[in-house]
Amino acid sequence: MKYRADIDGLRAIAVLAVVAFHAFPDWVPGGFVGVDLFFVISGYLISGIIFHALERGDFSFVDFYGRRVRRIFPALVIVLIGVYVAGWFLLFADRFAELGKHTAGGAGFVANFVLWREAGYFDGASDTKPLLHLWSLGVEEQFYLLWPVLAWMAWKRRFDLLALTLVVWTASMYFNLDRIRRDLVGTFYAPHTRFWELMSGAALAYAALPRSQWRVTTWLIDHYRMMLQSPLVRLAASLSGAVLIVFSVVAIDQSRHFPGRWAVLPVAGAALLIAAGPDSLINRRVLSLRLVVGIGLISYPLYLWHWPLLSMLRLMAGETPPAWVRTAAVGASFVLAWLTYRVIERPIRLGPRREWIVPALCLLLAAVGGAGYYTYQHDGLWDRAVNRTDKSAFSAYYQAMRRTGITVPYRLECDFMAPVTDTVRDEIAPGCTTPGRNGTWFLWGDSHAQALSPAVTSLLPDGVALAQVATSSCRPSLGGTDLHVPGGRCDRANSYALEKIRELRPRVLILAQNGDHSQTDWEALALKVRELGVGQVVVVGPVPMWSPSLPEVYINRYWGSGADRASYGLVPGRAEDDALMRTRYERSSALTYVSIMNRVCNDAGCLAVVPGSNPPELMTFDASHLTPLGSRFVGDQVLRSVLPTQ
């Protein structure tokens, strides 16, 4: 295929959008669509290579994958080793174990599946995962594994490659649009919901083949080629593509259900720019500029380096670093990318084709992945020097609580999501809804309702049972689910809760959820359940949230200070939501609203340490889930005043 400088320029736009989004998300809210631009470019270039080789009759899997290894492995190996070494000296055991898992996932090109699998309710903040960005590399590599085989099989059987491309595109787009309504996280990470983006580039590659090489001449390709002969059409395509990309970067933000239909905009923009050709206005005047092309040439190592630097800084600071620090990190990533390209990537990719290079790179990447997996399996290698501190033991205590220490006090048997596999349960334990001889209280909501179980249990009058239906990610609702919740577990949980409320007619119903309380019509919900026989309805407000987590904030900002309150890292908006709820329901006759924020927060910050605990214990074990001791404190100091404890 003839080299096109403008495509390297488009790579530059893609990587600059991603880097800017990661460093300054408020400035470039839709910069993450740069990944979608990469997908279109990869689909175009890789499919062009495959199609041309098939038409020439010299396609070789060994040659194809050998080229991919020389292109992808060198920079990836260097980055994985660099991040692992940094983690060895800087990260405590729990974080280092997670880094080991992600290193293995990145080396095996399954990072998207690893991240998808761990994206449960108690998952850590995404900006504290230094190898999070390798999910997109996983999707591309899975495309590289599947697409050449499909194309080769189709060609051997004289099946039209354009028809195959359109079939895969249609199937992938269907999964994208269908699953986005049911599983937002899965749709983001899954390869089959992303392949249509790469297939968009593949269709362009097929149309760029010489007409004599089309297996089936179609009116569609003829018409497409005829239109592109017009300079006016190429100008319109170039300008439209640029406008779509700029609009996507500015207007699409993380509140959108992405990819879904929103991804059509950046994908169409990239496709139009590629179709417009190197001589069209934007391609010639902007994308082919020497500086832009130069950034495009280092775009791959730049993509690999920038996120680990930003994420490590985030981990070390315990909060988002100042703008100048992030700017310095971006500058350093450019330097590292240029050095990686000049010293590592270019000599291996374009140098002499020595037979031992590809096997050596494969063995080296396998060794790095094996080291990561060993680290994960051995709990982050506790014998490292960084772990021989009180801080490390403190961090490990709360990580262990997150993983196994809440099973009993949270009553995870009452969750329609299985806590280990995150799969949907057909039913919960019968004891979750067993009535008491003197009546029943009922706890309903998501994992933040689970966190209140120790609090409510400590206040139960004699002979009163606590029924609980609290399912991770599932807010109490009379119908409908959140889009990011897979498997329909919320519908199942809420239907079951309403059925048991009707059956048990509890004296008290306690409702709780993570956040966004003011977006729910609690009055309507309370009136409905009171029709079903509920005596008193109590809505519990949000708990303070720290980013990335209270243990990390406390270690990085308050260690040794004796402070019992923390203001650093507090996620804004929750206090305002709580104040709105207090105003809205202060005179409600249908429900009682209980504010936790009003009790545990003041101008100095929010309670971080449970008062009177010895040794001191934090209020939450992650960003906002109460520790069992923190929960009992909330029960005694907040809930006791509104619940009929006699």
MARZAMAR-373971 format. One line per field, with one value per residue (C-alpha): residue number from 1; z, y, x. Coordinates in Angstrom, 1 decimal. Example, Ala and Ser with C-alpha at 12.3 -4.5 7.8 and 13.67 -1.06 7.14 Angstrom:
REM MARZAMAR-373971
i (1 2)
z (7.8 7.1)
y (-4.5 -1.1)
x (12.3 13.7)
***
This chain:
REM MARZAMAR-373971
i (1 2 3 4 5 6 7 8 9 10 11 12 13 14 15 16 17 18 19 20 21 22 23 24 25 26 27 28 29 30 31 32 33 34 35 36 37 38 39 40 41 42 43 44 45 46 47 48 49 50 51 52 53 54 55 56 57 58 59 60 61 62 63 64 65 66 67 68 69 70 71 72 73 74 75 76 77 78 79 80 81 82 83 84 85 86 87 88 89 90 91 92 93 94 95 96 97 98 99 100 101 102 103 104 105 106 107 108 109 110 111 112 113 114 115 116 117 118 119 120 121 122 123 124 125 126 127 128 129 130 131 132 133 134 135 136 137 138 139 140 141 142 143 144 145 146 147 148 149 150 151 152 153 154 155 156 157 158 159 160 161 162 163 164 165 166 167 168 169 170 171 172 173 174 175 176 177 178 179 180 181 182 183 184 185 186 187 188 189 190 191 192 193 194 195 196 197 198 199 200 201 202 203 204 205 206 207 208 209 210 211 212 213 214 215 216 217 218 219 220 221 222 223 224 225 226 227 228 229 230 231 232 233 234 235 236 237 238 239 240 241 242 243 244 245 246 247 248 249 250 251 252 253 254 255 256 257 258 259 260 261 262 263 264 265 266 267 268 269 270 271 272 273 274 275 276 277 278 279 280 281 282 283 284 285 286 287 288 289 290 291 292 293 294 295 296 297 298 299 300 301 302 303 304 305 306 307 308 309 310 311 312 313 314 315 316 317 318 319 320 321 322 323 324 325 326 327 328 329 330 331 332 333 334 335 336 337 338 339 340 341 342 343 344 345 346 347 348 349 350 351 352 353 354 355 356 357 358 359 360 361 362 363 364 365 366 367 368 369 370 371 372 373 374 375 376 377 378 379 380 381 382 383 384 385 386 387 388 389 390 391 392 393 394 395 396 397 398 399 400 401 402 403 404 405 406 407 408 409 410 411 412 413 414 415 416 417 418 419 420 421 422 423 424 425 426 427 428 429 430 431 432 433 434 435 436 437 438 439 440 441 442 443 444 445 446 447 448 449 450 451 452 453 454 455 456 457 458 459 460 461 462 463 464 465 466 467 468 469 470 471 472 473 474 475 476 477 478 479 480 481 482 483 484 485 486 487 488 489 490 491 492 493 494 495 496 497 498 499 500 501 502 503 504 505 506 507 508 509 510 511 512 513 514 515 516 517 518 519 520 521 522 523 524 525 526 527 528 529 530 531 532 533 534 535 536 537 538 539 540 541 542 543 544 545 546 547 548 549 550 551 552 553 554 555 556 557 558 559 560 561 562 563 564 565 566 567 568 569 570 571 572 573 574 575 576 577 578 579 580 581 582 583 584 585 586 587 588 589 590 591 592 593 594 595 596 597 598 599 600 601 602 603 604 605 606 607 608 609 610 611 612 613 614 615 616 617 618 619 620 621 622 623 624 625 626 627 628 629 630 631 632 633 634 635 636 637 638 639 640 641 642 643 644 645 646)
z (0.0 -0.9 2.2 3.2 5.4 6.2 7.9 10.3 10.8 11.7 14.1 15.7 16.1 17.7 20.2 21.1 21.8 24.2 25.9 26.4 27.8 30.3 31.4 31.3 31.1 31.8 28.8 26.3 27.6 24.5 23.9 24.6 21.1 19.8 20.5 18.0 15.4 16.0 15.4 12.0 11.0 12.1 10.2 7.1 7.1 8.3 5.9 3.1 3.8 3.9 0.8 -1.3 -0.3 -1.0 -4.4 -5.2 -4.0 -1.5 1.8 4.6 8.2 9.3 7.5 8.7 12.3 12.2 11.0 13.8 16.4 15.2 15.1 18.5 20.9 21.3 22.7 24.7 26.4 27.3 28.8 30.7 32.2 33.1 34.8 36.6 37.9 39.1 40.8 42.6 44.4 44.8 45.2 48.3 47.9 47.1 44.3 43.0 42.8 40.7 38.5 38.1 36.9 34.4 33.3 32.5 30.8 28.7 27.7 26.7 24.9 27.0 29.1 27.9 29.3 32.6 33.1 32.1 34.5 37.5 36.8 39.6 42.3 44.5 41.7 42.3 40.5 36.9 37.1 39.6 37.2 35.3 32.5 32.1 28.5 27.2 26.8 23.4 22.4 23.4 21.1 18.2 18.7 18.9 15.6 14.2 15.3 13.9 10.8 8.7 9.2 8.2 5.2 4.1 4.4 2.5 -0.3 -0.6 -1.0 -3.5 -1.1 -1.7 0.8 0.7 1.6 4.5 5.7 5.6 7.4 10.2 10.4 10.7 13.3 15.4 15.1 16.2 19.3 20.0 19.8 21.6 24.5 25.2 26.7 29.1 29.8 29.4 30.7 28.6 25.5 26.1 26.5 24.4 21.0 19.2 20.0 18.7 15.5 13.4 13.9 12.5 9.7 8.7 7.9 6.2 3.9 2.8 2.2 -0.1 -2.0 -2.5 -4.3 -8.0 -9.8 -11.5 -8.1 -6.9 -6.7 -7.2 -8.8 -7.0 -8.0 -4.5 -5.0 -8.6 -7.3 -4.4 -6.7 -9.2 -6.5 -5.2 -8.6 -7.9 -6.1 -4.6 -3.1 -1.6 -0.1 1.4 2.8 4.3 5.9 7.2 8.7 10.5 11.8 13.1 14.9 16.5 17.5 19.0 21.1 22.3 22.7 23.7 27.3 29.9 30.6 27.2 26.7 24.7 22.3 21.2 18.5 19.7 18.4 14.9 14.9 15.4 13.3 10.4 10.8 10.5 7.6 5.7 6.2 4.9 2.0 1.0 0.1 0.8 -1.6 0.0 2.0 5.6 4.8 2.8 4.8 8.4 8.6 6.3 8.2 9.2 12.9 12.9 10.9 13.3 16.3 14.3 13.9 17.7 18.4 19.5 22.1 23.2 23.8 25.8 28.0 28.8 30.9 33.3 34.1 34.9 36.8 38.9 39.8 40.8 43.0 44.7 45.3 46.6 44.5 41.0 40.7 39.9 36.2 36.0 37.2 34.6 32.0 33.0 32.8 29.3 28.3 29.7 27.8 24.5 25.3 26.2 23.1 20.9 22.5 22.3 18.6 17.6 19.8 20.1 17.7 14.4 14.4 15.1 12.8 9.8 10.4 9.1 9.2 11.4 12.0 15.8 16.5 16.4 18.6 21.0 21.3 21.9 24.6 26.2 26.3 27.6 30.4 31.4 31.4 33.5 36.0 36.3 36.8 39.4 41.2 41.1 42.4 45.2 46.5 45.4 46.7 50.4 50.8 48.9 51.0 50.4 52.2 55.4 56.7 58.8 55.8 53.8 56.6 57.0 53.3 53.2 56.1 54.1 50.9 52.7 54.2 50.6 49.3 52.1 55.3 54.4 53.4 56.8 58.1 54.7 54.3 50.8 50.6 50.2 46.9 43.5 42.3 43.3 45.1 43.6 40.0 39.6 37.9 38.4 41.0 40.4 44.1 47.4 50.7 52.3 55.6 53.9 54.1 57.2 59.4 63.1 65.9 66.8 63.3 60.6 59.4 55.7 54.2 50.4 47.9 46.5 48.2 50.2 51.7 52.5 54.3 56.6 57.7 60.8 61.7 61.4 63.0 66.1 66.6 66.1 69.0 70.6 68.4 65.3 62.2 59.5 56.0 53.4 49.6 48.6 45.3 44.0 41.6 41.9 43.3 44.9 42.2 41.2 37.7 35.3 35.7 35.3 31.9 33.2 35.1 33.1 33.3 34.5 38.1 39.2 37.8 39.5 42.8 42.9 41.8 44.5 47.1 46.3 46.4 49.9 51.1 50.2 52.0 55.1 55.6 57.5 60.3 58.9 55.4 55.1 51.6 50.6 47.5 46.4 45.1 42.9 45.6 44.3 40.9 42.5 43.3 46.8 47.6 44.9 46.0 49.7 48.9 46.9 49.5 52.2 50.2 50.4 54.2 55.2 58.4 58.3 55.3 56.0 53.2 54.1 52.3 50.8 52.6 52.0 49.0 48.7 45.5 44.8 48.3 51.9 52.9 50.1 50.9 54.6 53.9 51.4 53.2 56.9 58.0 61.4 61.8 64.2 62.1 62.5 59.5 55.9 53.3 50.6 47.9 48.8 45.8 45.2 44.7 47.4 50.1 47.7 46.8 50.5 51.2 48.4 49.8 53.3 52.0 49.7 52.3 55.6 55.9 54.0 55.7 53.5 54.5 56.9 55.3 57.3 56.5 57.2 55.6 58.0 60.9 59.9 57.9 58.7 57.4 58.4 56.3 56.9 59.6 58.3 61.5 63.7 66.9 69.9 67.8 69.2 67.1 64.9 62.1 59.0 58.3 54.8 53.4 49.8 48.3 50.2 51.6 55.3 57.4 59.8 62.7 60.7 60.0 63.6 64.4 61.8 63.4 66.9 66.0 63.0 62.6 66.3 66.5 63.7 64.2 66.7 68.8 71.5)
y (0.0 3.5 5.5 8.3 11.0 12.3 9.0 9.4 12.9 11.4 9.2 12.3 13.8 10.6 10.3 14.0 13.8 10.8 12.4 15.7 13.9 11.9 14.9 17.6 15.9 19.1 20.8 17.9 16.0 13.8 13.1 9.5 9.1 9.2 5.5 5.1 7.0 4.5 1.6 3.0 3.6 0.1 -1.5 0.4 -0.3 -3.9 -4.9 -3.2 -5.3 -8.4 -7.7 -6.8 -9.9 -12.1 -10.6 -11.1 -14.6 -14.3 -13.8 -15.6 -15.8 -16.1 -12.9 -11.1 -11.9 -11.5 -7.9 -7.3 -8.6 -6.3 -3.4 -3.9 -5.9 -3.8 -0.7 -2.7 -4.8 -1.6 0.1 -3.0 -3.5 0.2 0.3 -3.0 -1.7 1.5 -0.4 -2.6 0.4 2.5 0.4 -1.5 -5.2 -4.8 -2.3 -4.2 -7.4 -5.6 -4.2 -7.7 -8.9 -6.0 -6.7 -10.3 -9.1 -6.5 -9.0 -11.5 -8.9 -9.7 -6.5 -5.6 -8.8 -8.5 -4.9 -5.9 -8.8 -6.7 -3.8 -4.8 -2.6 -2.6 -1.9 0.8 4.1 3.8 6.5 4.5 1.6 2.4 -0.1 0.6 2.0 -1.4 -2.4 -0.9 -2.7 -5.9 -5.2 -4.5 -7.6 -9.7 -8.2 -9.1 -12.7 -13.2 -11.0 -12.4 -15.9 -14.9 -13.0 -15.8 -18.4 -16.2 -15.6 -19.3 -20.1 -17.2 -15.3 -11.6 -9.8 -6.7 -8.9 -10.4 -7.0 -5.7 -8.9 -8.5 -4.7 -5.3 -8.0 -5.9 -2.8 -4.8 -6.0 -2.5 -0.9 -3.8 -4.3 -0.6 -0.6 -3.5 -3.6 -0.3 -1.6 -4.8 -2.9 -0.6 -3.4 -6.2 -6.8 -7.9 -4.5 -2.6 -4.6 -2.5 0.5 -1.5 -2.9 0.7 1.0 -2.4 -1.3 1.7 -0.6 -2.8 0.2 1.4 -1.9 -1.7 -2.3 -5.4 -7.0 -6.8 -10.3 -9.0 -5.6 -3.7 -0.6 0.7 0.7 2.0 4.9 5.6 5.8 7.9 10.4 10.7 11.7 15.1 17.6 19.1 15.8 15.2 18.7 18.1 14.7 16.3 19.2 17.0 14.5 17.2 18.8 15.4 14.7 18.2 18.0 14.5 15.7 18.7 17.5 13.8 13.4 10.5 11.0 9.6 5.9 5.1 3.6 3.0 5.4 8.2 6.3 6.7 10.4 10.0 6.8 8.5 11.5 9.3 7.4 10.5 11.9 8.7 8.5 12.1 11.2 12.8 15.7 17.0 20.3 19.2 16.2 18.2 21.4 20.0 16.3 16.3 19.0 17.8 18.3 16.6 13.6 13.5 13.1 10.5 8.5 8.3 8.0 4.3 4.7 8.0 6.2 3.6 5.9 8.8 7.0 5.1 8.4 10.2 7.3 6.7 10.4 10.1 7.1 8.8 12.1 10.5 13.1 14.6 16.3 20.0 21.1 21.8 18.3 16.8 19.0 17.9 14.2 14.8 16.4 13.4 11.0 12.8 12.4 8.7 8.1 9.7 7.7 4.5 5.1 6.0 3.6 0.6 0.5 1.8 -0.2 -3.5 -2.8 -1.4 -2.9 -6.2 -9.1 -11.4 -14.6 -14.7 -11.3 -12.4 -15.5 -13.4 -10.7 -13.3 -15.0 -11.7 -10.5 -13.9 -13.6 -10.2 -11.5 -14.4 -12.2 -10.1 -13.2 -14.5 -11.2 -11.4 -14.9 -14.2 -11.2 -8.4 -10.0 -9.0 -9.3 -6.0 -3.2 -0.9 -3.4 -3.4 -0.3 0.4 2.1 -1.1 -3.1 -0.4 -0.5 -4.3 -4.4 -2.4 -4.3 -7.5 -6.1 -5.1 -8.6 -10.9 -9.0 -7.7 -11.0 -11.6 -8.1 -6.9 -10.1 -10.7 -13.8 -11.3 -9.9 -11.0 -10.6 -13.3 -11.5 -13.5 -14.0 -10.9 -13.2 -13.0 -15.3 -17.0 -16.5 -15.2 -17.1 -17.8 -16.3 -12.9 -12.5 -14.6 -12.7 -12.2 -13.2 -9.5 -8.2 -7.3 -4.4 -4.4 -3.0 -2.4 -0.9 -1.4 -2.2 1.1 -0.5 -3.6 -1.3 -0.2 -3.8 -3.7 -0.4 -1.5 -4.9 -3.2 -1.3 -4.1 -4.5 -7.9 -10.4 -8.2 -9.6 -7.7 -8.7 -7.6 -7.4 -5.3 -5.9 -4.3 -1.4 -1.7 1.2 0.6 1.2 0.4 -0.5 -0.1 -0.6 1.4 0.9 -0.1 -3.1 -6.4 -9.5 -8.0 -8.5 -5.1 -6.0 -9.3 -7.8 -5.0 -7.3 -9.7 -6.9 -5.6 -9.1 -9.7 -6.3 -7.1 -10.5 -9.3 -5.9 -4.6 -2.1 -0.2 0.0 1.5 2.6 3.4 3.8 5.1 8.6 10.8 10.7 13.8 12.2 9.6 10.4 9.0 10.3 8.2 5.1 5.6 6.0 2.8 0.7 2.1 0.8 -2.6 -2.4 -0.7 1.2 3.7 4.5 5.8 7.1 7.2 9.9 9.5 8.7 11.0 9.7 10.1 9.6 7.3 5.8 6.9 4.5 5.9 9.5 8.9 7.3 10.0 13.0 12.4 9.6 10.4 13.6 12.1 13.8 12.4 14.3 14.4 17.0 16.1 13.9 14.5 14.0 17.2 17.2 14.8 17.4 19.5 16.5 15.8 19.4 19.3 16.1 17.6 20.6 18.6 16.0 17.8 18.1 14.9 12.8 9.7 9.2 10.2 11.4 10.8 12.8 11.1 13.9 16.5 14.5 13.5 16.5 20.1 22.9 20.9 17.9 14.6 12.1 9.7 7.8 6.2 8.2 6.2 3.2 1.7 1.0 3.7 2.4 4.4 5.1 3.6 0.8 2.2 5.3 5.3 1.9 2.0 -0.4 -2.6 -0.4 2.8 1.4 0.8 4.3 5.6 3.4 4.7 8.4 8.9 6.1 5.6 8.9 7.9 4.2 2.7 0.8 -0.2)
x (0.0 1.2 2.3 -0.1 1.4 -2.1 -3.0 0.0 -1.4 -4.8 -3.0 -1.6 -5.0 -6.2 -3.4 -3.4 -7.1 -6.6 -3.6 -5.4 -8.5 -6.4 -4.4 -7.2 -10.6 -12.5 -10.9 -11.3 -14.4 -14.7 -11.0 -11.5 -12.9 -9.3 -9.3 -12.2 -10.1 -7.3 -9.7 -10.8 -7.1 -6.1 -9.0 -8.1 -4.3 -4.4 -7.3 -5.5 -2.4 -4.5 -6.6 -3.6 -1.6 -4.6 -5.1 -1.4 -1.6 1.3 -0.5 1.3 0.2 3.8 4.8 1.6 2.0 5.7 5.2 2.6 5.1 7.9 5.4 3.7 5.9 9.1 7.4 4.9 7.7 9.6 6.5 5.4 8.9 9.2 5.8 6.5 9.8 8.2 5.5 8.1 9.5 6.4 3.3 2.1 1.2 -2.4 -1.8 1.2 -0.8 -3.4 -0.6 0.7 -2.7 -2.9 0.7 -0.3 -3.5 -1.6 1.1 -1.6 -3.6 -6.7 -6.6 -10.1 -11.5 -9.5 -10.8 -14.4 -14.3 -13.1 -15.4 -17.7 -19.3 -16.2 -13.7 -11.1 -11.1 -10.0 -7.4 -5.4 -4.8 -1.5 -2.2 -5.9 -5.3 -4.2 -7.8 -7.8 -4.7 -6.4 -9.4 -7.0 -5.0 -8.1 -9.1 -5.7 -6.1 -9.6 -9.9 -7.0 -8.3 -11.9 -10.6 -8.3 -11.1 -13.5 -11.0 -10.2 -14.0 -14.4 -16.7 -16.7 -14.5 -16.8 -19.8 -17.8 -16.8 -20.4 -21.7 -19.2 -19.9 -23.6 -23.4 -21.0 -23.1 -26.2 -24.4 -23.2 -26.6 -28.4 -26.0 -25.5 -29.0 -28.2 -24.5 -22.6 -19.3 -19.4 -20.2 -17.3 -14.7 -16.0 -14.4 -17.6 -19.2 -16.2 -15.3 -17.7 -15.3 -12.4 -14.7 -15.5 -11.8 -11.8 -14.6 -12.5 -9.5 -11.6 -12.8 -9.2 -8.2 -7.7 -11.0 -9.6 -9.1 -12.7 -14.1 -17.6 -18.0 -20.8 -22.7 -21.9 -18.1 -18.5 -20.6 -18.3 -15.2 -17.1 -18.1 -14.5 -13.3 -14.9 -12.6 -15.8 -16.9 -13.4 -13.4 -16.8 -15.7 -12.5 -14.3 -17.2 -14.8 -12.9 -16.1 -17.4 -14.1 -14.0 -17.6 -17.1 -14.1 -16.0 -19.6 -19.4 -18.5 -18.5 -22.2 -23.1 -23.7 -20.6 -19.9 -23.5 -24.8 -22.5 -19.5 -20.8 -19.7 -16.0 -15.9 -17.6 -15.3 -12.2 -13.7 -14.5 -11.0 -9.4 -11.8 -11.1 -7.6 -4.2 -4.8 -8.0 -7.9 -7.7 -5.6 -3.1 -3.0 -3.3 -2.8 0.3 2.1 5.6 5.0 1.7 3.1 6.0 3.6 1.7 4.9 5.4 1.7 1.9 4.7 3.1 -0.2 1.6 3.7 1.4 -1.2 1.1 2.9 -0.4 -1.8 1.3 1.3 -2.3 -1.5 1.4 -0.4 -3.7 -5.5 -5.5 -2.0 -1.8 -2.0 1.7 2.5 0.2 1.7 5.2 4.1 2.7 6.0 7.9 5.7 6.6 10.3 9.9 7.8 10.4 13.3 11.3 10.5 14.1 16.0 13.7 10.7 12.2 15.4 13.5 10.6 12.6 16.0 17.4 14.9 16.9 15.0 15.6 13.9 10.3 10.7 12.9 10.2 7.5 9.5 10.4 6.7 5.7 8.3 7.0 3.4 4.5 6.2 3.0 0.9 3.3 3.1 -0.7 -0.8 1.6 -0.4 1.9 5.2 5.2 8.9 9.6 11.0 8.0 5.8 7.8 6.0 3.0 1.4 1.5 -0.1 -2.8 -3.5 -3.6 -6.1 -8.7 -8.0 -8.6 -11.8 -13.0 -12.3 -13.4 -14.1 -17.6 -19.2 -20.8 -21.6 -22.9 -25.0 -23.8 -26.0 -28.9 -27.4 -28.7 -25.1 -22.7 -19.8 -16.9 -18.0 -20.3 -22.8 -26.6 -28.1 -31.4 -32.3 -31.0 -30.8 -34.2 -32.9 -32.8 -36.5 -37.5 -40.0 -39.4 -41.8 -42.3 -42.3 -39.9 -37.7 -36.7 -33.5 -33.7 -31.2 -27.7 -24.3 -24.6 -27.8 -25.7 -23.2 -26.0 -26.8 -24.5 -26.0 -29.6 -28.9 -27.5 -30.7 -33.3 -35.7 -36.0 -37.8 -37.7 -36.0 -34.2 -35.2 -32.7 -32.7 -29.7 -28.1 -24.9 -25.5 -29.3 -31.1 -34.5 -37.1 -40.6 -39.4 -36.5 -32.8 -29.6 -28.0 -24.6 -26.0 -25.8 -27.9 -31.2 -30.4 -31.9 -35.3 -35.1 -33.9 -36.5 -39.4 -38.5 -38.2 -41.6 -43.1 -41.6 -42.6 -46.2 -45.9 -44.0 -45.7 -42.6 -42.9 -40.0 -38.6 -35.1 -34.0 -30.4 -28.3 -24.9 -25.8 -27.9 -30.6 -32.4 -33.0 -35.4 -39.1 -38.9 -42.4 -44.0 -42.0 -42.9 -46.6 -46.6 -44.9 -47.2 -50.1 -48.4 -48.5 -45.2 -45.4 -42.6 -40.4 -36.8 -34.7 -31.0 -28.9 -25.4 -22.2 -19.1 -17.0 -13.3 -11.3 -9.6 -10.4 -10.3 -7.5 -5.3 -6.2 -5.5 -2.1 -1.0 -2.3 -3.0 -0.6 0.8 -1.2 -3.8 -6.5 -10.0 -11.4 -10.4 -11.2 -8.7 -10.2 -13.8 -15.9 -18.0 -21.7 -22.8 -23.3 -25.4 -27.5 -28.0 -29.0 -31.5 -33.0 -33.3 -35.1 -37.4 -38.5 -38.3 -42.1 -43.0 -45.7 -44.9 -41.2 -38.4 -35.2 -32.0 -28.9 -25.5 -23.6 -25.1 -23.9 -20.4 -19.2 -18.4 -16.2 -13.1 -14.1 -15.9 -15.2 -12.5 -11.8 -14.5 -14.6 -13.4 -12.1 -8.9 -6.9 -8.3 -10.5 -11.6 -15.2 -15.0 -12.8 -12.9 -14.3 -17.6 -18.6 -18.8 -16.7 -18.7 -17.5 -18.3 -21.7 -22.4 -21.3 -23.8 -26.5 -25.8 -25.3 -27.7 -30.3 -31.1 -33.0 -35.5 -36.0 -38.4 -35.8 -38.2)
***
